[in-house]
Amino acid sequence: MAQSKNRIESRLQELINNAKRMNIEVRTEKLLREVGYRARSGRCRVNGQDVILIDRDAPIGEQVDFLAAELEEHKARIG
């Protein structure tokens, strides 16, 4: 189990490094939740910089899946 978790954490770090090479900032943050509102990981632009926010409370596997999908979508958009 620990080996699998380490492998998943390594994959997340690899994806974050790939994003940096693509000039995308990745932030893992505690996304606040309130009654009737569910915060989710997402992508945005801040002062012209692409930023991907990842909910650090989400399971690590979901973080990896989300970031991988966002990077693939970014690659498809830029060609």
Phi, psi and omega in degrees: 000313181297322179295319179296317179297318178298321180294318179293318178296322177296321179296319178298315180296321177299317179295321177297318177296320176298318179298318179300319178295336178268009180064039177243126177275134178244127178239131171256118186222158174280109180275124185289143179236146175226168180302128178081005182224126180244110177285144180225159173298153181189178182242145177204179175239133178234116182051043178081359181258129174292132180227136173245122177260129179242131178290112184291344178274352177288150177304144185303323179298320177293323178299314180297312181300316181297311183295319179299317180294318179297319180291322177296318179296320178298315179300319181294323181291322184271349175091000000 
